[in-house]
Amino acid sequence: MKRGSGGPASAWLRARQRSKVAHDEDGDVGTRLGRDGTDPREAPPTRTSRVVDPAEHFYYVWLQLMVPPVVYNWVVVILRTCFPSIALDYLAVWLTLDYASDLMYAADMIVAVRSGYLEQGVLITDLGRLKTRYLRSGAFFRDLASLLPTDLFYLVFGIRAATVRINRLLRTPRLIEALDRMETRTSYPNTFRITKLMIYIFVLIHWNACLYFALSDYIGFGSDGWVYPNISDPVFASTRRQYFYCFWFSAQIFTTVGDTPLPRREEAFLFMIADLLIAVLVFASIVGNVGNVITNLRDRDNVFFPDHELVKAFLRSHRISKELRQRIDNWYQHLHINKKIMRENEILQQLPVHLRTEIAVSVHLPTLSKVTIFQSCEKSLLEELVLKLTSQVFSPGEYVCRKGDVGHEMYIIKEGKLAVVADDGITEFAVLGEGNFFGEISILNIKGNKSGNRRTANIRSIGYSDLFSLSKEDLTEVLSEYPAAKRHLEEKGRQILTKMGMLDAGGAAAAGDGAQQAETKLGGLASVLDALQTKLARLMAEAESVNCKMEARVALLERELEARRRRPAEVAAAQGEHRGDAVGEKAANEREEAEGEQGEDQLRVSGGLDKGDGESTGDRAENRDGGDPKKLTV
């Protein structure tokens, strides 16, 4: 038996091992699936707890909380470095604030590592991916450098050397991000821009004041008229006086207001040159920012309110009466004083449709819901109608509609009072206030209405009145998609006309029958149109099929024609070769015939000669043999 071939015992062992392996695999499967049916060996599920969404309110609040520690380091580090007395007098306060800001910096790193980000529009909440992304970014190394324990250098340079904490200024990008977020969320962005600019200028003057005091200390207090006066003088010895004097001196340089003392030392000259160059940039930035703010305010007013100057120029050029011009001026004054917005669609056109709809619903839906005929309508219909509402402002004494006019829109009173007056314009029948509406029957086009679509009353504005108008065309366009709502509104309109005694029952019935007949005809026409469309589709399909077949047939014919064009040329070439061969053969034959004839001639000549010789020989033989020529024949 060969070694390793195995006998019954080895076969039994192999079977036992296979069963053990199968048992282990079954056990592994059971363990792998676990109690909840999941595989523990698979990648663990992503953890999504405590992940910060950068778009949520918490992140915005956290950015605001990060503003004080960053600004504190920007202001206090240079202050403690250049003013030793301030650093020593309030040392406990500074150390407490220092390490409190360091704690905020550390907490900010935790928030940063747990801040989600968008990938293909989806917020990533996997903590593993968030950590990897943050740890590989430049922001992590910058944040880490800002938290390095540089305070240990106090042991080398002394507790007064606050410059060792200069690395805390590396968190400035967090401050910029916070200010940008605040600017986008504030309701007064122009005011915020001016305030932010003033903060920047304050920090710049503060740094310059500290450097001026440090340079004065280096040159010598009171050594000339440019440096800070001698601190031995009690007037200039207090710490408060030192800072305020340096701050005033720096502000005077940057604003170029007043006369500054002439420098005497080269260091002072260099300091003044740098300050004057910075002052030019500061002045340009102030003018530019203020100009931008004024331009933004003007653009905002132009969008919110109509341009009065153009209207005035038009009125002057056409010599409009003074009374009418005064009414127009009063209307403009009312808009500006009361902040009435007349161009809502232009203001909101940058927003997507669904957001514009939500804004219109929140602003106008409560007013539209007060209209009786719309109270039982579905919300989707009202949401489409609010987008069609147009704001109008009427001046005192101005007629909104007159009796007998054709009604093209209905009105809803948003603010103000209107009077229903007689034809004389004096007698008042009723006063309409906020939430009332009129003109709704004229835009429904109800059959049997005795007044048709004409107004039945005179309505005049008592003061300035803000109204919403809804045109007949807009209502018809919206109701075309809501037939049930259309029937409901028409039924309500008939009920109102019946109460007012303005509905002609016979005309309404005839109109109803006519409408029913028209609907029946329309239904028949629609079915016929559907059948025609089906036939047309079938014919178009057949025409397309025939067209494809014709194109294939034409292509085949073109290929055959091309083949036939090639064939004669090939035949002609073959015939040319055959003709050449025939000509050659004919020439050869003629040549052979000529040679044959020439040979025959030669033979004939030679034969004649031979014959003559024969005859003479025969004659001689005949003469020799007795004259019998047959004897010569062999």
C-alpha positions as CSV (number, residue, x, y, z in Angstrom):
1,M,0.0,0.0,0.0
2,K,1.2,3.4,-0.9
3,R,2.1,5.8,1.8
4,G,-0.6,8.3,2.3
5,S,-3.2,6.4,0.3
6,G,-5.0,5.5,3.5
7,G,-7.1,2.6,4.4
8,P,-10.4,2.3,6.3
9,A,-9.0,4.1,9.3
10,S,-7.7,7.0,7.3
11,A,-11.0,7.2,5.3
12,W,-12.9,7.4,8.6
13,L,-10.5,10.2,9.9
14,R,-11.1,12.2,6.7
15,A,-14.8,11.8,7.0
16,R,-14.6,12.9,10.6
17,Q,-12.6,16.0,9.7
18,R,-15.1,16.9,7.0
19,S,-18.0,16.6,9.4
20,K,-16.1,18.7,11.9
21,V,-15.4,21.4,9.3
22,A,-19.0,21.4,8.3
23,H,-20.1,21.6,11.9
24,D,-17.7,24.5,12.5
25,E,-19.0,26.3,9.4
26,D,-22.6,25.8,10.6
27,G,-21.5,27.2,14.0
28,D,-19.8,30.1,12.3
29,V,-23.0,30.8,10.3
30,G,-25.0,30.8,13.5
31,T,-22.5,33.0,15.2
32,R,-22.2,35.3,12.2
33,L,-25.9,35.9,11.9
34,G,-26.4,36.4,15.6
35,R,-29.7,36.9,17.3
36,D,-30.8,39.9,15.3
37,G,-30.0,38.2,11.9
38,T,-27.0,40.5,11.2
39,D,-23.4,39.5,10.5
40,P,-21.1,40.7,13.2
41,R,-18.1,40.3,10.8
42,E,-19.5,42.8,8.4
43,A,-18.6,46.5,8.7
44,P,-20.1,48.0,11.8
45,P,-23.1,50.3,11.1
46,T,-22.2,53.9,10.9
47,R,-22.8,56.0,14.0
48,T,-24.9,59.1,13.4
49,S,-25.4,60.3,17.0
50,R,-24.3,63.7,18.0
51,V,-23.3,64.9,14.6
52,V,-23.6,68.6,14.0
53,D,-25.3,69.9,10.9
54,P,-23.6,73.1,9.7
55,A,-27.0,74.4,8.6
56,E,-28.8,74.0,11.9
57,H,-29.3,76.6,14.6
58,F,-26.9,74.9,17.1
59,Y,-23.9,75.4,14.8
60,Y,-24.8,79.1,14.3
61,V,-25.1,79.6,18.1
62,W,-21.7,77.9,18.6
63,L,-20.0,80.2,16.1
64,Q,-21.4,83.2,18.0
65,L,-20.0,81.7,21.2
66,M,-16.6,81.4,19.6
67,V,-16.5,85.2,18.8
68,P,-15.6,86.4,22.3
69,P,-12.5,84.1,22.9
70,V,-11.0,84.9,19.5
71,V,-11.6,88.7,19.9
72,Y,-10.2,88.5,23.4
73,N,-6.9,87.0,22.2
74,W,-6.7,89.6,19.4
75,V,-7.1,92.5,21.9
76,V,-5.4,91.3,25.1
77,V,-2.3,89.5,23.9
78,I,-0.8,92.7,22.4
79,L,-2.1,94.8,25.3
80,R,-0.4,92.7,27.9
81,T,2.8,92.6,25.8
82,C,3.1,96.4,25.4
83,F,1.7,97.6,28.7
84,P,3.4,95.6,31.5
85,S,1.6,97.5,34.2
86,I,-1.8,96.3,32.8
87,A,-0.4,92.7,32.6
88,L,0.7,92.7,36.2
89,D,-2.2,94.5,37.8
90,Y,-4.8,92.2,36.4
91,L,-2.7,89.0,36.1
92,A,-5.3,86.7,37.8
93,V,-8.0,87.9,35.5
94,W,-5.9,87.5,32.4
95,L,-4.8,83.9,33.4
96,T,-8.4,82.9,34.1
97,L,-9.6,84.3,30.8
98,D,-6.7,82.8,29.0
99,Y,-7.5,79.2,30.0
100,A,-11.2,79.7,29.6
101,S,-10.6,80.7,26.0
102,D,-8.3,77.6,25.7
103,L,-11.1,75.4,26.8
104,M,-13.4,77.0,24.3
105,Y,-10.8,76.3,21.6
106,A,-10.6,72.7,22.6
107,A,-14.4,72.4,22.6
108,D,-14.4,74.0,19.2
109,M,-12.2,71.2,17.9
110,I,-14.7,68.6,19.2
111,V,-17.5,70.4,17.4
112,A,-15.4,70.7,14.2
113,V,-14.6,67.0,14.2
114,R,-18.3,66.2,14.5
115,S,-19.5,68.7,12.0
116,G,-21.1,67.1,8.9
117,Y,-20.6,68.1,5.4
118,L,-22.5,67.6,2.1
119,E,-21.5,65.1,-0.4
120,Q,-23.7,65.1,-3.6
121,G,-26.3,67.0,-1.6
122,V,-26.5,64.5,1.2
123,L,-25.3,65.2,4.7
124,I,-22.5,62.9,5.8
125,T,-23.0,61.7,9.4
126,D,-20.5,58.9,9.6
127,L,-18.2,59.8,12.5
128,G,-15.3,57.8,10.9
129,R,-15.5,59.7,7.7
130,L,-15.9,63.0,9.6
131,K,-12.8,62.3,11.7
132,T,-10.7,61.3,8.7
133,R,-11.7,64.4,6.7
134,Y,-11.0,66.8,9.6
135,L,-7.7,65.2,10.6
136,R,-6.4,65.4,7.0
137,S,-7.5,69.0,6.5
138,G,-5.4,72.1,7.0
139,A,-8.0,73.4,9.6
140,F,-6.9,70.6,12.0
141,F,-3.3,71.6,11.9
142,R,-4.1,75.2,12.3
143,D,-6.4,74.5,15.3
144,L,-3.8,72.2,16.8
145,A,-1.1,74.9,16.5
146,S,-3.4,77.4,18.2
147,L,-3.6,75.1,21.2
148,L,0.0,74.3,21.6
149,P,1.1,74.8,25.3
150,T,3.3,77.8,24.6
151,D,2.5,79.1,28.1
152,L,5.5,77.0,29.2
153,F,7.7,79.8,27.8
154,Y,6.6,81.9,30.8
155,L,9.2,80.0,32.7
156,V,11.9,81.4,30.3
157,F,10.6,84.9,29.4
158,G,8.6,85.7,32.5
159,I,4.9,86.1,33.2
160,R,4.8,89.5,31.5
161,A,5.7,88.0,28.1
162,A,2.2,87.5,26.8
163,T,3.6,87.2,23.3
164,V,4.1,83.5,23.9
165,R,0.3,83.2,23.3
166,I,0.5,84.7,19.9
167,N,-0.4,81.3,18.4
168,R,-4.0,81.8,19.7
169,L,-4.6,84.2,16.9
170,L,-4.6,81.3,14.4
171,R,-8.3,80.8,15.2
172,T,-9.1,84.0,13.2
173,P,-10.9,82.0,10.3
174,R,-13.5,80.9,12.9
175,L,-14.2,84.5,13.7
176,I,-14.6,85.3,10.0
177,E,-16.9,82.4,9.5
178,A,-19.0,83.5,12.4
179,L,-19.3,87.1,11.1
180,D,-20.3,85.9,7.7
181,R,-23.0,83.6,9.1
182,M,-24.3,86.5,11.2
183,E,-24.4,88.8,8.2
184,T,-26.5,86.3,6.2
185,R,-29.0,85.8,9.0
186,T,-29.4,89.3,10.4
187,S,-32.4,91.4,9.3
188,Y,-30.3,94.5,9.0
189,P,-27.2,93.4,6.9
190,N,-26.2,97.0,6.0
191,T,-26.0,98.0,9.6
192,F,-24.1,94.9,10.5
193,R,-21.5,95.6,7.7
194,I,-20.9,99.1,9.1
195,T,-20.6,97.7,12.7
196,K,-18.2,95.0,11.5
197,L,-16.0,97.6,9.7
198,M,-15.9,99.7,12.9
199,I,-14.8,96.7,14.9
200,Y,-12.0,96.0,12.4
201,I,-10.8,99.6,12.6
202,F,-11.0,99.6,16.4
203,V,-8.7,96.5,16.6
204,L,-6.3,98.1,14.1
205,I,-6.1,101.3,16.1
206,H,-5.7,99.3,19.3
207,W,-2.7,97.4,17.9
208,N,-1.2,100.6,16.6
209,A,-1.6,102.2,20.0
210,C,0.1,99.3,21.8
211,L,3.0,99.4,19.3
212,Y,3.3,103.2,19.7
213,F,3.6,102.8,23.5
214,A,6.2,100.0,23.1
215,L,8.2,102.1,20.6
216,S,8.1,105.1,23.0
217,D,9.4,102.9,25.7
218,Y,12.2,101.7,23.4
219,I,13.2,105.3,22.4
220,G,12.6,106.7,25.9
221,F,9.5,108.3,27.4
222,G,9.6,112.1,27.0
223,S,12.8,112.1,25.0
224,D,11.1,114.2,22.3
225,G,7.7,115.6,21.4
226,W,6.6,112.6,19.4
227,V,7.0,109.8,21.9
228,Y,4.7,109.3,24.9
229,P,5.5,111.8,27.7
230,N,7.6,110.9,30.7
231,I,5.7,108.5,32.9
232,S,7.3,110.0,36.0
233,D,4.9,112.9,35.5
234,P,1.9,112.1,37.7
235,V,-0.4,113.3,34.9
236,F,0.8,110.6,32.5
237,A,1.7,107.9,35.1
238,S,-1.7,106.1,35.4
239,T,-2.3,103.1,33.2
240,R,-5.7,104.4,32.0
241,R,-4.1,107.6,30.8
242,Q,-1.3,105.8,29.0
243,Y,-3.7,103.6,27.0
244,F,-6.2,106.4,26.2
245,Y,-3.4,108.8,25.1
246,C,-1.9,106.1,22.8
247,F,-5.3,105.2,21.4
248,W,-6.0,108.9,20.7
249,F,-2.6,109.4,19.0
250,S,-3.2,106.3,16.8
251,A,-6.7,107.4,15.8
252,Q,-5.4,110.8,15.0
253,I,-2.8,109.3,12.6
254,F,-5.2,107.0,10.9
255,T,-7.9,109.6,10.4
256,T,-5.4,112.3,9.4
257,V,-7.3,114.7,11.6
258,G,-5.2,117.2,13.5
259,D,-1.5,117.8,13.6
260,T,0.7,115.1,14.9
261,P,4.2,116.0,16.4
262,L,7.1,115.7,14.0
263,P,9.2,112.5,14.5
264,R,12.9,112.9,15.5
265,R,14.2,109.4,15.3
266,E,14.5,107.0,12.3
267,E,12.3,104.5,14.1
268,A,9.6,107.1,14.6
269,F,9.8,108.1,10.9
270,L,9.4,104.5,9.8
271,F,6.5,104.0,12.2
272,M,4.8,107.1,10.8
273,I,5.3,106.1,7.2
274,A,3.8,102.7,7.9
275,D,0.8,104.3,9.7
276,L,0.2,106.8,6.9
277,L,0.1,104.0,4.3
278,I,-2.3,102.0,6.5
279,A,-4.3,105.1,7.0
280,V,-4.8,105.5,3.2
281,L,-6.1,101.9,3.0
282,V,-8.3,102.4,6.0
283,F,-9.8,105.6,4.6
284,A,-10.4,103.9,1.2
285,S,-12.0,100.9,2.9
286,I,-14.3,103.2,5.0
287,V,-15.4,105.2,2.0
288,G,-15.8,102.1,-0.2
289,N,-17.9,100.3,2.4
290,V,-20.1,103.2,3.3
291,G,-20.6,103.8,-0.4
292,N,-21.6,100.2,-0.9
293,V,-24.1,100.4,2.0
294,I,-25.6,103.6,0.5
295,T,-25.8,102.0,-2.9
296,N,-27.5,98.9,-1.4
297,L,-30.0,101.0,0.4
298,R,-30.8,102.9,-2.8
299,D,-31.2,99.7,-4.8
300,R,-33.4,98.2,-2.1
301,D,-35.7,101.3,-2.2
302,N,-35.8,101.1,-6.0
303,V,-36.9,97.5,-5.8
304,F,-39.4,98.0,-3.0
305,F,-40.9,101.3,-4.2
306,P,-41.6,102.7,-7.7
307,D,-39.2,105.3,-9.0
308,H,-40.8,108.6,-8.3
309,E,-38.3,110.7,-10.2
310,L,-39.2,109.1,-13.6
311,V,-42.9,109.7,-12.9
312,K,-42.2,113.3,-12.0
313,A,-40.3,113.9,-15.2
314,F,-43.1,112.3,-17.3
315,L,-45.7,114.5,-15.6
316,R,-43.6,117.6,-16.2
317,S,-43.0,116.8,-19.9
318,H,-46.7,116.3,-20.5
319,R,-47.8,119.3,-18.5
320,I,-50.2,117.4,-16.2
321,S,-52.5,119.5,-14.0
322,K,-51.2,120.5,-10.6
323,E,-54.1,118.8,-8.8
324,L,-53.3,115.4,-10.4
325,R,-49.6,115.8,-9.7
326,Q,-50.3,116.5,-6.1
327,R,-52.5,113.3,-5.8
328,I,-49.6,111.3,-7.3
329,D,-47.1,112.9,-4.9
330,N,-49.3,112.1,-2.0
331,W,-49.7,108.5,-3.2
332,Y,-45.9,108.1,-3.3
333,Q,-45.5,109.7,0.1
334,H,-48.0,107.2,1.6
335,L,-46.0,104.3,0.1
336,H,-42.7,105.5,1.5
337,I,-43.9,106.6,4.9
338,N,-45.9,103.5,5.6
339,K,-43.4,101.1,3.9
340,K,-45.9,99.8,1.4
341,I,-44.4,97.2,-0.9
342,M,-45.8,97.2,-4.5
343,R,-43.4,94.9,-6.3
344,E,-43.6,91.7,-4.3
345,N,-43.1,89.5,-7.4
346,E,-39.9,91.2,-8.4
347,I,-38.5,91.0,-4.9
348,L,-39.2,87.3,-4.5
349,Q,-38.4,86.2,-8.0
350,Q,-35.0,84.9,-7.0
351,L,-36.6,82.3,-4.7
352,P,-37.7,78.9,-6.1
353,V,-41.4,78.5,-6.8
354,H,-42.2,76.4,-3.7
355,L,-40.7,78.9,-1.4
356,R,-42.6,81.8,-3.1
357,T,-45.7,79.8,-2.7
358,E,-45.1,79.2,1.0
359,I,-44.4,82.9,1.5
360,A,-47.6,83.9,-0.3
361,V,-49.6,81.4,1.6
362,S,-48.3,82.6,5.0
363,V,-49.0,86.3,4.0
364,H,-52.2,86.2,2.0
365,L,-54.0,82.9,2.8
366,P,-55.7,84.2,5.9
367,T,-57.1,87.1,4.0
368,L,-58.3,84.9,1.0
369,S,-59.9,82.4,3.4
370,K,-62.3,85.1,4.6
371,V,-64.0,85.2,1.2
372,T,-67.3,83.4,1.5
373,I,-67.1,81.6,-1.9
374,F,-63.6,80.3,-1.1
375,Q,-64.2,79.0,2.4
376,S,-65.1,75.4,1.4
377,C,-62.4,75.1,-1.3
378,E,-59.5,72.7,-1.0
379,K,-56.2,74.2,0.2
380,S,-54.3,73.4,-3.0
381,L,-56.7,75.7,-4.9
382,L,-56.2,78.5,-2.4
383,E,-52.5,78.1,-2.6
384,E,-52.6,78.6,-6.3
385,L,-54.9,81.6,-6.0
386,V,-52.7,83.4,-3.5
387,L,-50.0,83.5,-6.1
388,K,-52.4,85.4,-8.4
389,L,-53.3,88.1,-5.9
390,T,-52.1,91.6,-6.8
391,S,-51.7,94.4,-4.3
392,Q,-53.3,97.8,-5.0
393,V,-53.4,101.0,-3.1
394,F,-56.2,103.6,-3.6
395,S,-56.0,107.2,-2.5
396,P,-58.8,109.0,-0.5
397,G,-61.8,109.7,-2.6
398,E,-60.7,107.4,-5.4
399,Y,-63.4,105.1,-6.9
400,V,-62.5,101.4,-6.9
401,C,-65.4,100.6,-9.2
402,R,-68.4,102.3,-10.6
403,K,-71.9,101.0,-11.2
404,G,-72.4,99.6,-14.7
405,D,-68.7,99.0,-15.3
406,V,-67.7,95.5,-16.6
407,G,-66.1,93.6,-13.8
408,H,-62.8,92.0,-14.6
409,E,-61.6,91.4,-11.0
410,M,-62.7,90.9,-7.5
411,Y,-61.2,92.8,-4.5
412,I,-60.4,91.8,-0.9
413,I,-59.8,94.6,1.6
414,K,-56.5,94.2,3.4
415,E,-56.4,97.5,5.2
416,G,-58.5,100.7,5.1
417,K,-62.2,101.6,4.7
418,L,-64.4,101.8,1.6
419,A,-67.9,103.3,1.2
420,V,-70.7,102.0,-1.0
421,V,-72.2,105.3,-2.3
422,A,-75.1,106.3,-4.5
423,D,-74.7,107.8,-8.0
424,D,-74.5,111.3,-6.5
425,G,-71.3,110.3,-4.7
426,I,-72.5,111.6,-1.3
427,T,-75.1,109.2,0.0
428,E,-73.4,106.2,1.7
429,F,-75.2,102.9,1.9
430,A,-72.6,100.9,3.8
431,V,-68.9,101.0,4.9
432,L,-66.6,98.1,4.1
433,G,-63.6,97.4,6.3
434,E,-60.7,95.0,6.7
435,G,-61.6,91.5,5.6
436,N,-64.6,92.4,3.4
437,F,-64.7,91.6,-0.3
438,F,-66.7,92.5,-3.3
439,G,-66.9,91.8,-7.0
440,E,-66.7,88.0,-6.7
441,I,-69.9,87.4,-8.7
442,S,-68.8,89.3,-11.7
443,I,-65.7,87.1,-12.2
444,L,-67.6,83.8,-12.0
445,N,-69.6,84.4,-15.2
446,I,-72.7,82.7,-13.8
447,K,-75.4,82.1,-16.4
448,G,-78.7,83.8,-15.6
449,N,-77.2,86.8,-13.8
450,K,-79.5,89.7,-14.6
451,S,-76.7,92.2,-14.3
452,G,-74.4,90.2,-16.5
453,N,-70.8,90.9,-15.5
454,R,-71.4,94.5,-14.7
455,R,-70.9,96.2,-11.3
456,T,-74.0,96.9,-9.3
457,A,-72.7,99.6,-6.9
458,N,-70.3,102.5,-6.6
459,I,-67.4,101.8,-4.2
460,R,-65.1,104.6,-3.1
461,S,-62.1,104.7,-0.9
462,I,-62.5,106.8,2.3
463,G,-58.8,107.0,3.1
464,Y,-55.8,105.1,1.8
465,S,-56.9,101.6,1.2
466,D,-54.8,98.5,0.5
467,L,-56.7,95.9,-1.6
468,F,-55.9,92.5,-3.1
469,S,-57.3,92.0,-6.6
470,L,-57.9,88.7,-8.3
471,S,-58.6,88.9,-12.1
472,K,-61.1,86.8,-13.9
473,E,-58.4,85.4,-16.2
474,D,-56.4,84.1,-13.3
475,L,-59.4,82.6,-11.6
476,T,-60.5,80.8,-14.8
477,E,-56.9,79.5,-15.4
478,V,-56.8,78.0,-11.9
479,L,-60.4,76.6,-12.0
480,S,-59.7,74.8,-15.3
481,E,-57.6,72.4,-13.2
482,Y,-60.3,72.0,-10.5
483,P,-63.6,71.3,-12.2
484,A,-65.3,70.2,-8.9
485,A,-64.3,73.5,-7.2
486,K,-65.6,75.4,-10.3
487,R,-69.0,73.8,-10.0
488,H,-69.0,74.4,-6.2
489,L,-68.2,78.1,-6.7
490,E,-70.8,78.5,-9.4
491,E,-73.4,76.9,-7.1
492,K,-72.5,79.3,-4.3
493,G,-72.7,82.2,-6.7
494,R,-76.2,81.2,-7.8
495,Q,-77.3,81.0,-4.2
496,I,-76.0,84.5,-3.5
497,L,-77.7,85.8,-6.7
498,T,-80.9,84.0,-5.7
499,K,-80.9,85.8,-2.3
500,M,-80.3,89.1,-4.0
501,G,-83.0,88.4,-6.6
502,M,-80.5,88.9,-9.4
503,L,-80.8,85.3,-10.9
504,D,-83.0,84.6,-13.9
505,A,-84.2,81.0,-13.3
506,G,-85.3,80.4,-16.9
507,G,-82.1,81.9,-18.3
508,A,-80.1,79.8,-15.8
509,A,-82.0,76.7,-16.7
510,A,-81.6,77.4,-20.4
511,A,-78.0,78.2,-19.8
512,G,-77.8,75.0,-17.9
513,D,-79.4,73.0,-20.7
514,G,-77.2,74.8,-23.2
515,A,-74.2,74.1,-21.1
516,Q,-75.2,70.4,-20.7
517,Q,-75.7,70.2,-24.5
518,A,-72.4,71.9,-25.1
519,E,-70.8,69.5,-22.7
520,T,-72.4,66.6,-24.5
521,K,-71.2,67.9,-27.8
522,L,-67.8,68.5,-26.4
523,G,-67.7,64.9,-25.1
524,G,-68.7,63.6,-28.6
525,L,-66.1,65.8,-30.2
526,A,-63.5,64.7,-27.7
527,S,-64.3,61.0,-28.5
528,V,-64.2,61.7,-32.2
529,L,-60.9,63.6,-31.7
530,D,-59.5,60.6,-29.8
531,A,-60.4,58.2,-32.6
532,L,-58.9,60.6,-35.2
533,Q,-55.8,60.8,-33.1
534,T,-55.6,57.0,-32.9
535,K,-56.0,56.7,-36.7
536,L,-53.5,59.5,-37.3
537,A,-51.0,57.7,-35.0
538,R,-51.6,54.4,-36.9
539,L,-51.2,56.1,-40.3
540,M,-48.0,57.8,-39.1
541,A,-46.7,54.5,-38.0
542,E,-47.5,52.9,-41.3
543,A,-46.0,55.8,-43.2
544,E,-42.9,55.5,-41.1
545,S,-42.7,51.8,-41.9
546,V,-43.2,52.4,-45.6
547,N,-40.6,55.1,-45.5
548,C,-38.1,52.7,-43.9
549,K,-38.9,50.0,-46.6
550,M,-38.5,52.5,-49.4
551,E,-35.2,53.7,-48.0
552,A,-34.0,50.1,-47.9
553,R,-35.2,49.4,-51.4
554,V,-33.6,52.6,-52.8
555,A,-30.3,51.6,-51.1
556,L,-30.5,48.1,-52.7
557,L,-31.2,49.6,-56.1
558,E,-28.3,52.0,-55.8
559,R,-26.0,49.1,-54.9
560,E,-27.3,47.1,-57.9
561,L,-26.9,50.1,-60.2
562,E,-23.4,50.6,-59.1
563,A,-22.7,46.9,-59.7
564,R,-24.1,47.2,-63.2
565,R,-22.0,50.2,-63.9
566,R,-18.9,48.3,-63.0
567,R,-19.8,45.2,-65.1
568,P,-19.6,46.7,-68.7
569,A,-16.2,48.1,-67.9
570,E,-15.1,44.6,-66.9
571,V,-16.7,43.1,-70.0
572,A,-15.1,45.7,-72.2
573,A,-11.7,45.0,-70.7
574,A,-12.2,41.3,-71.2
575,Q,-13.3,41.8,-74.8
576,G,-10.3,44.1,-75.4
577,E,-8.0,41.3,-74.2
578,H,-9.8,38.7,-76.4
579,R,-9.8,41.0,-79.4
580,G,-6.1,41.6,-79.0
581,D,-5.6,37.9,-78.8
582,A,-7.7,37.4,-82.0
583,V,-5.8,40.1,-83.9
584,G,-2.6,38.5,-82.8
585,E,-3.8,35.1,-83.9
586,K,-5.0,36.5,-87.2
587,A,-1.7,38.3,-87.8
588,A,0.1,35.0,-86.9
589,N,-2.1,33.1,-89.3
590,E,-1.7,35.6,-92.0
591,R,2.0,35.5,-91.4
592,E,1.9,31.7,-91.5
593,E,-0.2,31.8,-94.7
594,A,2.2,34.2,-96.3
595,E,5.1,32.0,-95.3
596,G,3.2,29.0,-96.5
597,E,2.4,30.6,-99.8
598,Q,6.0,31.7,-100.1
599,G,7.0,28.1,-99.3
600,E,4.6,26.8,-101.9
601,D,5.9,29.2,-104.5
602,Q,9.4,28.0,-103.7
603,L,8.2,24.4,-103.8
604,R,6.4,25.1,-107.0
605,V,9.5,26.7,-108.5
606,S,11.7,23.9,-107.2
607,G,9.1,21.4,-108.4
608,G,9.1,22.8,-111.9
609,L,12.7,22.6,-111.9
610,D,12.6,19.0,-110.7
611,K,9.9,18.3,-113.3
612,G,12.0,19.6,-116.1
613,D,14.8,17.6,-114.8
614,G,12.6,14.6,-114.6
615,E,11.2,15.0,-118.0
616,S,14.7,15.3,-119.5
617,T,15.7,12.3,-117.4
618,G,12.6,10.4,-118.5
619,D,13.1,11.3,-122.0
620,R,16.5,10.1,-121.7
621,A,15.3,7.0,-120.0
622,E,12.5,6.6,-122.4
623,N,14.9,7.1,-125.2
624,R,17.3,4.6,-123.4
625,D,14.6,2.1,-122.6
626,G,12.5,2.3,-125.7
627,G,10.3,5.1,-124.9
628,D,8.1,3.6,-122.1
629,P,7.6,6.2,-119.4
630,K,5.9,3.9,-117.0
631,K,9.1,2.2,-116.3
632,L,10.3,5.3,-114.6
633,T,7.5,5.1,-112.0
634,V,8.5,3.6,-108.8
